[in-house]
Amino acid sequence: EVTILHWNDFHARNQPYKVSKKDTATGEQVYYWVGGVGSLTGYLNKYRTPNSLVLNAGDDFQGTPISNFTRGRSQIEIMNTYNLDAFVLGNHEFDYSQYSLDSALALANFDYLSCNVFMQSKNKLMGKPYVIKEINGVKFGIIGLTLPELFTASLPANVTDLVMLNTDSVLTVNIIEVKKQGADVVVVLSHSGIEEDKLVAEKFYADVDIIVGGHSHTTLFKPIRKNGVVIVQAGSYGRNLGKLDLKIDT
């Protein structure tokens, strides 16, 4: 048994915020607090066990002033407190430029992934292409995928030094690599949106087992199954922590 705890598109909602809901009995608007780092940390502490894998599917940057003032460093410092297994770079991580992001990531104590964003001047990927994590005797190969449309989702000046590698090619190569290293379960940690995740499931269902997604801010209370691939996503702004309970026959 392994549990994946996951969230996405936090967008620097570090403090709780109010939302409203209509009371079905009275018809009145009821206001209540959601989100925030304290709440997220509390739920992580509540549900995390030695058999948990903790994943963040991108876009932690941008959305409140603290992220802008610190050019994303606030979010790296906060993510350093979560004991993350992996984080995938989303499009908003590039909002303060590729170089600013590269500097901020130097402070990270967690594995940050992206198999398809290549920085030309430094001749390197912006993140690790994948990471192997062993949880409860099961080896997970976690491949990070940033949305292929990064250039249209970012200001051109912020991504001048980058090249987007072909999604199908890099997934094929990295699936082979993680399997070489003995991965029992292949996870794509994707900041590409639910529709792109479905396309990946259609093409790679023979090798990919789970897609933990982000970008489209989709709240899935139950996983989508596409060709046997389990796809999950946990909304946005820290309102939800995703919890995927797995039983794996090795």
N, C-alpha and C positions, 0 to 999 in steps of 0.2 A: 504494500500500500504506500502510495506517495500522494501528497497534496501539493498542487501548484497554487500559490497565492500570487495574484497579479493585479496590476492597475495600469492605466494609460491616460495620457492627455491631462495631467494634473495641472498644468499651466500656472504654476507658482501660486496656487490657492493655498498658501501656507496657513492662513487663519480661517477659522470656520466662518460661514456666511449663511444668511437667512434665505429660505425658500418658502413658498406658500402652497397650500393645497386646500381645495374646497371640501369642507366637512359635508359628507353625504346626507347627514341627518338634518343639520341646521341650514346648510347652504352658505355658511360663513367661511371666509378665508382664514385658515389656521396657519400661523407662521412657526417655523422651527429651524433649528440650526443644523447644518450638515458640514462635512468636509473638514479640512485643516490637517496639519501635520500631526498634532496631538492625537486627534481621533484616529488617523490612519495608523500611527504608531501603536495606539492602544489595541486596535483590531489585529495588527500584525503580531503583537505580543500574545494576544488571546489565542490565535489560531496556529501560530508557528509551533512546530514540533521538530525533532531531529529528522523527521521524514518529510519536511517541507522544502519546496523549491520556490524562491521568491524572485519574481520577474517584473520589470517595469518596461512597458511597450512604447516609451518615447513621448516627446513633447512635454517634458517637465518644465521647460523654459517658457517665458513670455506669457503675460496675462495679468500680472499685477506689478506695481512700480518697483518692488524690491528686485525683481528679476532684471528690469531695465537698468536700475541704478548700479547693480553689481555685474551687469553683462553676463548673467547666468550663474555666477559663482555661488550665489546664495543657494541655488538649487543643488549644485554639486555638494556643497557642505552639508545640506540637509540629507541628501541621498547617502552620504557617507555614514549616517547614523542608522540606516535601515538594515545593514548587513545583507545587501542585495546579492543575489547570485548572478544576475545579468540585467543590463539596461541597453536598449537599442536606440540609436540616434534617430530622432524624428526631424521633420522639416523645421520646426521652430527652434531647435537647438542651433540652427545656422543663422538666426535672426541678428546676431551681433557680429557676423562674419565668420568665415571658416577659420581664420587665425585666432580670433578671440575664443572660439569654441575649443580649438586645439590647446590653447593656454589653460582654459578652465578645466579641461579633462585631465590635465597633468596633476590636478589636485585629487582626483578620484581614487578611492580605495576599493572600487568594485570593477568588475569586468564590463566594459562598454563595447558594444558590438555594431558592426555594419560591414557586410560582405561586399557591398556594391558601390560605396562612395570612396573614390580614390583621389588623394591630394598630389598633384603633379610636382609641385616645388620640393616636397619632401619625399617623393617617390614611395608613398605608403598609403595604406587604407586609413580612413579616419578612425576606425575602430577595429577590434579583432574580428575576423570573419565568423568565428564560432568559439565556443567554450564547451568543455566536457565537465559535467558535474555528476558525481556518484551519490545517489540518495537511496538509502535503505537497500543497498546491494544492486541498484539499477543504475546503469550508466545512461545519462541523458546527453545527447549531442544537441546543443542549442545554437542555431544559426541566426545571426542578426540581419534583418532586411529593412533598409530604409526605402521610403516610397520612391518608385522609379521616376515619378514626375517632380523630383526635388527642384529642378531648375524653374519650373513654372509656379511652384509653391513658395519660392524664395525671391527676394530682390536680386536681380542679376549681379549687382556689385558684391554681394555677400558670398557668391559661389564661383567667382572667376577662376579660381585655382583648382576646381574640382572636375572630375570626369565621372559620369555615371556608367558603371559596368553593366553589361547585359544580364538581366535578372535570371533568365533560364540557364545561362552558362555558369554563372557563379553559384547558383543553387546546386546544379549538377555536380560541379567540382567539390563543393563543401559537403554535400551529402556523402560522396565517396570518401572524403577525408574523415568525417566523424565515424563512419562505419568501419574504416580501417583502424580507428582507435577504440573500437569495441562498443560503440553506442548501441544500446538496446532499444532506445526510444529516440526518434528524431523530432525535435521541436523547432519550428520557425518562429522566432520572436520578431514580429512584423509590425513596422509602422507604415502600413500601406493602405489601410482602409478595408472594409469588409468585402467589397466587390473584388478587389485585387486578391485578397486572401482566398476567396472562392476559386479564382482562376488558378492560383498556385495549387490548391487542393485538386482541381481537375487534372492538372498536368503531372503532379508529383505524388499522387495518392499511393503509388506502389512503395514509396520510401518515407514520406512525411507522415507522422502519426498525429501531431498536434500543432495547431497554429494559435499562438497567443498574440492577439492583434491590438491595434490602436489606429489613430488618425481620423476615423469616421465618427468618433464619439458615440458608438453604438452600444447600448446597454442590452446585453444578452443574459436573460435570467436562466436560460438553458442553452447549452452549446448547440451550434449548428453542426450537423454532420453532412459532409460533402464527400462522396465516394469513400466513406469510412474515415475520413480525416475529421478530427474534432477541432472546431473553431470556436474560440472564446474571445470576448472583449467586455470591458467593464465600464462603459460609459465615459465619463469625463469629470474633471474638476474635483476629484477626490470624494465624490458622493458615494462611490461603491468600491469595495475590495472584492475582486473576483476570487472564488475558491473552487478549484476543480479537483475533486477527489477521484483518484485513479486506483484501479487494481490491475497490476501488470503481471502477466504470466511469462516468466523468463525461460 
